Amino acid sequence: MRILLDQAVHDHRNAGNNALLLAALKRLRCFWPEAKFEVISIAPHLCRLLLPGTYPVSPDNIGGAVAAPGRFQQLMPRQVWSLLLESREMIRNRTGITVSAGQLHSLLSSLLKQGTKHAAQNDALKSSLSAAPEHYDLVTAKNAGGYPGLAAYHLYVASGGGYMCDDDKRFLIPVFDRLAAAVANGVPTVMVSQGVGPLDDPELVARAKQVLPFVDFIMIREERVARPILDAIGVPRDKVLMTGDDAIELAYNAHKKELGQGIGLSLRIAHYTAVDEEHVNRIRPVLHRVASRFRAELVAAPIDVNEADMTYIEAVMKGYSKVSKNWRKYEFPEDIIRRVGRCRVMVSGTFHGAVFALGQGIPVVALSKSVYQTIKAAGLAAEFGESGCQVIDVSDVNLEKRLEEALNFAWSSAVDLRPRLMRNAKRQIDLGNDAYTKIFDMVEGNSGISTGGASNY
């Protein structure tokens, strides 16, 4: 059996997206342990590193033959591969030189064949830097004639994310194209752990009305905004299932018996958040003051490499003596989740920074400004409770006062809030597992739901 996972954003540089892929993969493997799981990816080595046992496929080779991991990658421990990719990132940042996958293979070959480890590493690194870079991980995605290769799969899964919105149009249109191709070829199609909205762009709305009603299941991570939008698009109500965010289960399974004593920090400055450096400068003194009062460390939880989350987190931490952060860019989702688990309170301007905390029963103060971010934060507040997930608009003229009050409340109430947060996390996990059971039943032909639709395309 071949199952294709499509995250829409295929570079594996966002820990939230990686957590969603990992969670979907774990759940699907419970039903089909022997299946071949293929993941659309433009960074195949990161894909194999973060999602062990999967087969990355480039967006322009969907359905084609997929090679198994190379001998050296199979021999190298996961942590070694991680360090090599981190080294490649540092080289690219400092010199502008991209070390390709082929050059990494050459480096590993030298390491394995030569007896003196450090000498071999130096020689191989010099050789790789002198060669012309091959942009192996920067494959240009293209619509390969309607994706005929999708017919080779037994299940197409659009994995979780917040890309069903106007701001992610460049990612969403290709997902709609692949969904349409899968439906046209009679392949069962599901969208899991979906954040929906705002969706007002006329082209996106028109395309959504053409495609989404024919998808077998759409699993949403909150009810308040997502369901009315899908109702308006014409998606049958029985195809839309509330599940919460798939990554909640990863966080829940990692929770510790006792709350930590840190204040977690996750920030995002990007056009779609409308948060800028002025807001960072306003929240810095408040966080330092509150953290000092409670003798808490500030714990970094960056989510996205492309958006340079860590840069802005460090800007907030600057000048505070007790901080916890990691120099690595490509952290495993489970590592970030464990670090968040050291906290008593989470301050988050990112969706998955908040999810990684709430799933462990840690109250969140969610920072937002744009409609996009506010919808996401409000969705979490609706599912976990507004006292456990307080949403603050960073453009509020009383931001400093409101933030300090929210932090004081979250810190003093954390122990009392935790049981309810954990119950709400477990409720969403159960909904998610029930929904994945429906996927299994549908694929195996037991649900009575038609997986066709080819005549409509």
NUZA-23752 format. One line per field, with one value per residue (C-alpha): x, y, z; chain; residue number from 0; residue in one letter. Coordinates in Angstrom, 3 decimals, decimal comma. Layout:
// NUZA-23752
px: [X  ...]
py: [Y  ...]
pz: [Z  ...]
ch: [A  ...]
i: [NUM  ...]
aa: [A  ...]
This chain:
// NUZA-23752
px: [0,000  1,265  0,205  1,186  1,458  1,386  2,068  1,723  4,997  7,648  10,950  10,650  11,872  8,867  8,697  4,918  4,550  7,032  5,105  1,895  3,512  4,977  1,645  -0,258  2,389  2,197  -1,576  -1,681  1,019  -1,196  -3,619  -1,179  2,168  3,465  2,459  4,982  4,685  5,838  6,149  6,246  9,514  12,061  14,492  14,794  17,535  15,649  12,533  14,252  15,873  12,665  10,322  12,224  11,105  9,480  10,289  10,575  9,280  9,780  6,622  7,389  7,919  4,789  3,987  7,390  9,831  11,233  14,732  15,453  17,778  21,435  23,750  25,548  22,349  21,198  24,505  24,744  22,891  20,098  21,971  25,036  22,904  21,358  24,769  25,870  22,817  23,342  26,930  25,729  23,351  26,139  28,399  25,643  24,949  28,598  29,981  27,008  28,121  25,498  26,819  24,666  23,347  25,891  28,684  27,369  27,534  31,153  31,947  30,366  32,156  35,466  34,567  33,743  36,682  39,523  40,855  41,599  38,271  39,265  41,710  39,123  36,526  38,837  39,840  36,251  34,992  37,665  36,843  33,114  33,564  35,716  33,098  30,305  27,174  24,243  20,963  19,546  17,231  15,843  13,813  11,328  7,807  5,753  2,389  3,369  0,530  -2,252  -0,272  -1,135  1,226  -1,254  -3,191  -0,460  -1,517  -4,084  -4,556  -3,692  -3,367  -3,121  -1,494  -2,188  -1,395  -2,856  -2,418  -6,141  -6,205  -5,680  -2,118  -0,959  -2,524  0,774  0,764  -2,966  -3,610  -1,170  -2,778  -6,182  -4,675  -3,304  -6,563  -8,467  -6,068  -6,386  -10,192  -10,220  -8,164  -10,432  -7,857  -9,296  -8,513  -8,433  -7,306  -6,274  -5,730  -6,726  -6,791  -9,251  -9,521  -9,609  -10,674  -11,991  -9,812  -12,255  -9,958  -9,364  -13,056  -13,990  -11,343  -12,357  -15,974  -14,785  -12,611  -13,414  -16,938  -15,393  -12,743  -13,712  -12,951  -11,774  -10,635  -10,565  -8,698  -11,395  -15,135  -15,960  -14,392  -13,635  -17,067  -19,009  -16,439  -16,671  -20,468  -20,448  -18,135  -20,603  -18,704  -21,234  -21,350  -20,789  -17,441  -16,149  -14,839  -13,589  -10,299  -8,176  -4,578  -2,840  0,317  -1,573  -1,051  2,732  2,743  0,295  2,371  5,439  3,849  5,579  3,986  4,785  4,787  8,147  9,278  10,123  8,327  8,285  8,681  7,723  7,508  6,882  7,490  6,095  3,720  0,883  1,255  1,497  3,771  6,888  9,972  8,104  5,896  8,977  10,409  7,168  6,898  10,594  10,551  7,286  8,663  11,910  10,010  7,615  10,344  12,495  9,577  9,041  12,758  11,895  14,107  13,016  12,778  13,065  10,638  11,332  9,082  10,089  13,605  12,572  10,850  13,870  11,779  14,908  16,204  13,197  13,096  16,725  15,843  13,293  15,686  18,537  19,628  17,991  20,438  18,528  17,683  17,423  17,867  19,366  21,881  20,441  18,115  16,755  15,469  13,292  9,727  10,030  13,074  11,150  8,183  10,423  11,934  8,458  7,687  10,107  7,703  4,883  3,566  3,936  3,958  3,376  2,998  3,053  0,307  2,424  4,354  0,956  -0,062  3,157  2,326  -1,444  -1,048  1,097  -1,359  0,669  -1,387  -0,700  -0,724  -1,207  -0,004  -1,745  -2,551  -3,523  -6,881  -4,995  -3,162  -6,175  -8,341  -5,747  -5,292  -9,035  -9,569  -7,213  -8,919  -12,292  -11,097  -8,931  -10,768  -10,169  -8,642  -6,043  -5,338  -5,579  -5,411  -3,837  -3,717  -0,190  -1,498  -3,530  -2,529  -2,527  -0,424  2,114  -0,554  -2,657  0,360  1,609  -1,834  -2,230  1,177  0,510  -2,839  -1,396  1,484  -0,669  -3,433  -1,259  -1,730  -5,513  -5,823  -3,795  -6,410  -8,889  -6,256  -5,257  -8,881  -9,431  -6,246  -7,342  -10,807  -9,276  -6,863  -9,788  -11,666  -8,587  -8,112  -11,799  -11,461  -8,407  -10,409  -12,968  -10,164  -9,210  -12,797  -13,295  -10,147  -10,896  -14,387  -16,332  -17,760  -20,003  -18,545  -17,797  -14,183  -15,031  -15,705  -13,756  -16,791  -16,790  -13,331]
py: [0,000  3,473  6,534  10,065  12,880  16,471  19,260  22,089  23,670  21,119  22,377  20,921  24,161  24,647  22,555  22,812  21,434  18,684  17,802  17,556  15,252  13,132  12,894  11,956  9,380  7,758  7,520  6,127  3,574  2,190  1,081  0,302  -0,628  -2,182  0,689  2,702  6,291  8,884  12,576  15,428  17,159  19,568  18,704  14,913  14,536  16,648  14,630  11,311  12,780  14,180  11,418  8,127  5,379  7,680  8,138  11,765  12,538  15,827  17,706  17,042  13,289  12,274  8,624  7,820  5,229  6,184  5,191  3,888  5,919  5,678  3,265  6,027  7,593  4,202  3,678  7,127  7,689  10,240  12,720  12,608  13,422  16,258  17,741  17,432  19,305  21,943  22,333  22,723  25,476  27,335  27,061  28,419  31,327  32,294  31,699  31,595  28,134  25,393  21,923  19,528  16,118  14,524  16,350  15,186  11,622  12,201  13,564  10,545  8,159  9,679  9,489  5,800  4,755  6,571  5,501  8,911  10,513  14,152  14,187  12,575  15,132  18,040  16,658  15,867  19,259  21,088  18,990  19,619  23,372  23,546  21,808  23,625  23,572  21,447  22,858  19,410  20,644  23,530  21,608  23,863  22,544  22,422  21,110  18,000  17,914  17,465  15,047  11,799  9,946  10,383  7,424  5,171  5,822  4,159  7,257  10,941  12,898  16,684  16,855  19,533  23,208  26,667  26,991  26,999  30,781  33,847  34,473  31,037  31,160  30,195  26,932  26,284  26,394  23,497  21,512  22,030  20,852  17,685  17,008  17,374  15,003  12,421  12,598  12,382  9,190  7,617  7,929  8,364  11,888  13,403  16,686  16,339  18,886  21,841  25,455  27,296  31,012  33,791  32,675  35,625  35,605  35,084  32,688  30,572  30,490  29,467  26,738  25,524  25,150  23,055  20,716  20,503  19,032  15,950  15,351  12,358  13,919  17,336  17,335  20,749  21,910  24,330  24,681  28,358  29,688  26,598  24,995  28,084  28,651  25,037  25,194  28,229  26,427  23,553  20,799  18,263  18,532  14,817  15,088  17,753  16,348  18,322  16,813  19,581  19,865  16,523  17,730  18,012  14,272  14,584  17,255  15,391  12,222  14,209  16,001  15,793  15,091  18,547  21,937  23,547  26,961  28,664  31,140  29,884  32,282  31,797  34,768  35,383  38,589  38,220  40,007  37,649  38,223  42,048  41,922  44,085  45,056  47,829  45,187  43,169  46,244  46,740  43,198  42,820  44,837  43,237  39,727  40,597  42,136  39,209  36,586  38,323  38,453  34,687  33,866  32,117  31,358  32,443  29,363  29,748  27,818  28,873  27,174  28,384  28,630  30,621  33,279  33,616  33,107  32,696  36,138  37,849  35,551  36,449  40,134  39,727  37,675  40,188  41,564  38,841  36,607  33,340  31,973  28,584  28,214  25,849  26,794  24,255  25,361  21,948  20,712  17,635  18,568  16,323  18,311  21,590  19,978  18,720  22,180  23,729  21,123  22,946  25,903  26,967  29,564  30,062  33,387  32,602  34,519  31,227  28,645  25,597  27,288  27,490  23,931  22,443  24,107  23,571  19,896  19,546  21,443  24,660  27,889  30,228  33,960  34,201  37,320  38,305  41,235  40,148  38,520  35,350  35,036  36,105  33,399  30,770  31,985  32,379  28,847  27,473  29,572  28,175  24,562  24,822  27,572  31,311  31,311  28,740  30,490  34,258  36,166  39,641  42,081  43,488  46,723  47,441  50,819  49,110  46,174  46,339  46,394  43,661  41,406  41,710  40,991  37,969  36,595  37,070  35,290  32,428  31,914  31,988  29,841  27,331  24,457  24,942  25,343  22,279  19,527  21,277  21,911  18,255  17,122  19,355  18,057  14,458  15,226  16,511  13,581  11,163  13,046  12,828  9,109  8,477  10,465  8,487  5,316  6,680  7,157  3,507  2,328  4,488  3,244  -0,357  0,072  -0,265  3,227  3,403  6,782  7,131  7,834  8,607  11,905  11,363  12,205  15,719  16,571]
pz: [0,000  -0,915  1,068  0,051  2,604  1,374  3,863  1,269  2,474  1,608  3,036  6,581  8,151  10,419  13,590  13,731  10,217  11,031  14,193  12,181  9,646  12,419  14,242  11,078  10,208  13,657  13,534  10,009  10,813  13,573  10,851  8,031  9,625  6,404  4,102  2,110  3,278  0,768  1,629  -0,877  -0,109  -1,577  1,246  1,117  3,707  6,220  5,430  6,202  9,293  10,755  9,556  9,828  7,497  4,950  1,275  0,107  -3,391  -5,215  -6,264  -9,941  -9,514  -7,639  -8,211  -9,707  -8,440  -5,048  -4,013  -0,540  1,715  0,740  2,510  4,384  5,641  6,899  8,717  10,279  13,566  13,410  15,602  13,335  10,302  12,239  13,042  9,420  8,211  10,896  9,697  6,126  7,242  9,033  5,983  3,750  6,127  6,545  3,052  0,713  -0,442  -0,552  0,229  -1,774  -0,844  -3,174  -1,412  1,947  0,608  -0,420  2,993  4,690  2,386  3,356  7,010  6,752  4,613  6,351  9,673  11,131  11,727  12,128  9,222  6,974  7,965  7,187  3,785  2,819  3,928  1,922  -1,115  -0,804  -0,493  -3,611  -5,738  -7,513  -5,333  -6,394  -5,089  -4,398  -1,672  -3,731  -6,292  -8,064  -7,562  -10,743  -11,823  -13,730  -16,253  -13,702  -11,503  -13,301  -10,928  -8,094  -9,484  -8,062  -4,458  -2,238  -0,048  -0,416  2,846  2,949  6,354  8,935  8,755  8,558  4,799  3,885  3,936  1,760  2,956  1,789  -1,667  -3,354  -1,376  -1,352  -5,106  -5,782  -2,945  -4,575  -7,873  -6,291  -4,459  -7,725  -9,484  -6,715  -6,770  -10,570  -10,345  -7,727  -4,935  -1,409  -0,210  3,276  4,766  8,413  11,214  9,078  10,172  7,943  7,194  6,527  3,036  1,024  -2,101  -5,031  -6,885  -3,780  -2,904  -6,453  -6,510  -3,054  -4,222  -7,171  -5,111  -1,395  -1,626  -3,302  -0,631  1,499  4,885  6,080  9,692  11,342  14,409  15,620  15,051  15,362  12,151  10,071  9,913  8,721  5,968  4,795  5,012  2,703  0,279  0,071  1,877  3,250  7,036  7,580  5,803  8,222  11,510  14,491  15,717  17,179  16,079  15,491  17,278  20,571  21,013  20,716  23,407  25,638  25,532  26,616  29,599  32,950  36,295  37,635  35,956  35,296  36,497  33,204  30,996  27,412  24,531  20,877  18,493  14,801  12,863  9,347  6,997  7,910  11,679  11,418  14,486  14,217  16,210  18,009  19,610  20,562  22,279  24,209  25,527  26,476  29,721  30,824  30,382  32,154  35,061  35,492  35,039  37,657  40,081  39,811  39,429  36,195  33,250  29,790  27,571  23,781  21,561  17,955  15,407  11,943  10,498  7,418  9,493  11,814  14,954  17,072  16,093  17,661  20,667  21,369  21,026  23,826  25,958  25,575  28,909  30,992  32,819  33,034  29,602  27,917  24,160  21,607  18,918  16,482  13,699  12,757  16,071  16,244  17,262  20,297  21,493  21,369  23,094  25,904  26,365  26,530  29,190  31,512  31,637  33,926  31,479  27,709  25,855  22,209  18,980  17,040  16,792  17,543  20,314  21,992  21,018  22,422  25,761  25,955  25,075  28,208  30,394  30,409  30,215  27,318  26,780  23,012  21,207  17,990  15,736  12,212  11,468  10,472  13,799  15,846  14,254  15,137  18,720  19,272  17,975  20,626  23,303  22,243  22,442  25,590  27,472  27,501  30,978  29,895  26,591  27,013  23,719  23,700  20,787  20,659  19,138  22,288  23,752  27,153  25,948  28,771  31,475  29,887  29,274  32,836  34,260  31,981  32,947  36,658  36,319  34,264  36,711  39,846  38,292  36,416  38,855  39,002  35,218  34,360  34,899  32,613  29,950  30,066  29,797  26,774  25,195  25,753  24,334  21,113  20,918  21,203  18,478  16,281  16,824  16,065  12,853  11,740  12,365  9,899  7,387  7,794  7,435  4,359  2,633  3,481  2,051  5,286  5,681  2,628  1,648  -2,037  -2,847  -6,428  -8,085  -11,269  -13,390  -11,972  -13,310]
ch: [A  A  A  A  A  A  A  A  A  A  A  A  A  A  A  A  A  A  A  A  A  A  A  A  A  A  A  A  A  A  A  A  A  A  A  A  A  A  A  A  A  A  A  A  A  A  A  A  A  A  A  A  A  A  A  A  A  A  A  A  A  A  A  A  A  A  A  A  A  A  A  A  A  A  A  A  A  A  A  A  A  A  A  A  A  A  A  A  A  A  A  A  A  A  A  A  A  A  A  A  A  A  A  A  A  A  A  A  A  A  A  A  A  A  A  A  A  A  A  A  A  A  A  A  A  A  A  A  A  A  A  A  A  A  A  A  A  A  A  A  A  A  A  A  A  A  A  A  A  A  A  A  A  A  A  A  A  A  A  A  A  A  A  A  A  A  A  A  A  A  A  A  A  A  A  A  A  A  A  A  A  A  A  A  A  A  A  A  A  A  A  A  A  A  A  A  A  A  A  A  A  A  A  A  A  A  A  A  A  A  A  A  A  A  A  A  A  A  A  A  A  A  A  A  A  A  A  A  A  A  A  A  A  A  A  A  A  A  A  A  A  A  A  A  A  A  A  A  A  A  A  A  A  A  A  A  A  A  A  A  A  A  A  A  A  A  A  A  A  A  A  A  A  A  A  A  A  A  A  A  A  A  A  A  A  A  A  A  A  A  A  A  A  A  A  A  A  A  A  A  A  A  A  A  A  A  A  A  A  A  A  A  A  A  A  A  A  A  A  A  A  A  A  A  A  A  A  A  A  A  A  A  A  A  A  A  A  A  A  A  A  A  A  A  A  A  A  A  A  A  A  A  A  A  A  A  A  A  A  A  A  A  A  A  A  A  A  A  A  A  A  A  A  A  A  A  A  A  A  A  A  A  A  A  A  A  A  A  A  A  A  A  A  A  A  A  A  A  A  A  A  A  A  A  A  A  A  A  A  A  A  A  A  A  A  A  A  A  A  A  A  A  A  A  A  A  A  A  A  A  A  A  A  A  A  A  A  A  A  A  A  A  A  A  A  A  A  A  A  A  A  A  A  A  A  A  A]
i: [0  1  2  3  4  5  6  7  8  9  10  11  12  13  14  15  16  17  18  19  20  21  22  23  24  25  26  27  28  29  30  31  32  33  34  35  36  37  38  39  40  41  42  43  44  45  46  47  48  49  50  51  52  53  54  55  56  57  58  59  60  61  62  63  64  65  66  67  68  69  70  71  72  73  74  75  76  77  78  79  80  81  82  83  84  85  86  87  88  89  90  91  92  93  94  95  96  97  98  99  100  101  102  103  104  105  106  107  108  109  110  111  112  113  114  115  116  117  118  119  120  121  122  123  124  125  126  127  128  129  130  131  132  133  134  135  136  137  138  139  140  141  142  143  144  145  146  147  148  149  150  151  152  153  154  155  156  157  158  159  160  161  162  163  164  165  166  167  168  169  170  171  172  173  174  175  176  177  178  179  180  181  182  183  184  185  186  187  188  189  190  191  192  193  194  195  196  197  198  199  200  201  202  203  204  205  206  207  208  209  210  211  212  213  214  215  216  217  218  219  220  221  222  223  224  225  226  227  228  229  230  231  232  233  234  235  236  237  238  239  240  241  242  243  244  245  246  247  248  249  250  251  252  253  254  255  256  257  258  259  260  261  262  263  264  265  266  267  268  269  270  271  272  273  274  275  276  277  278  279  280  281  282  283  284  285  286  287  288  289  290  291  292  293  294  295  296  297  298  299  300  301  302  303  304  305  306  307  308  309  310  311  312  313  314  315  316  317  318  319  320  321  322  323  324  325  326  327  328  329  330  331  332  333  334  335  336  337  338  339  340  341  342  343  344  345  346  347  348  349  350  351  352  353  354  355  356  357  358  359  360  361  362  363  364  365  366  367  368  369  370  371  372  373  374  375  376  377  378  379  380  381  382  383  384  385  386  387  388  389  390  391  392  393  394  395  396  397  398  399  400  401  402  403  404  405  406  407  408  409  410  411  412  413  414  415  416  417  418  419  420  421  422  423  424  425  426  427  428  429  430  431  432  433  434  435  436  437  438  439  440  441  442  443  444  445  446  447  448  449  450  451  452  453  454  455  456]
aa: [M  R  I  L  L  D  Q  A  V  H  D  H  R  N  A  G  N  N  A  L  L  L  A  A  L  K  R  L  R  C  F  W  P  E  A  K  F  E  V  I  S  I  A  P  H  L  C  R  L  L  L  P  G  T  Y  P  V  S  P  D  N  I  G  G  A  V  A  A  P  G  R  F  Q  Q  L  M  P  R  Q  V  W  S  L  L  L  E  S  R  E  M  I  R  N  R  T  G  I  T  V  S  A  G  Q  L  H  S  L  L  S  S  L  L  K  Q  G  T  K  H  A  A  Q  N  D  A  L  K  S  S  L  S  A  A  P  E  H  Y  D  L  V  T  A  K  N  A  G  G  Y  P  G  L  A  A  Y  H  L  Y  V  A  S  G  G  G  Y  M  C  D  D  D  K  R  F  L  I  P  V  F  D  R  L  A  A  A  V  A  N  G  V  P  T  V  M  V  S  Q  G  V  G  P  L  D  D  P  E  L  V  A  R  A  K  Q  V  L  P  F  V  D  F  I  M  I  R  E  E  R  V  A  R  P  I  L  D  A  I  G  V  P  R  D  K  V  L  M  T  G  D  D  A  I  E  L  A  Y  N  A  H  K  K  E  L  G  Q  G  I  G  L  S  L  R  I  A  H  Y  T  A  V  D  E  E  H  V  N  R  I  R  P  V  L  H  R  V  A  S  R  F  R  A  E  L  V  A  A  P  I  D  V  N  E  A  D  M  T  Y  I  E  A  V  M  K  G  Y  S  K  V  S  K  N  W  R  K  Y  E  F  P  E  D  I  I  R  R  V  G  R  C  R  V  M  V  S  G  T  F  H  G  A  V  F  A  L  G  Q  G  I  P  V  V  A  L  S  K  S  V  Y  Q  T  I  K  A  A  G  L  A  A  E  F  G  E  S  G  C  Q  V  I  D  V  S  D  V  N  L  E  K  R  L  E  E  A  L  N  F  A  W  S  S  A  V  D  L  R  P  R  L  M  R  N  A  K  R  Q  I  D  L  G  N  D  A  Y  T  K  I  F  D  M  V  E  G  N  S  G  I  S  T  G  G  A  S  N  Y]
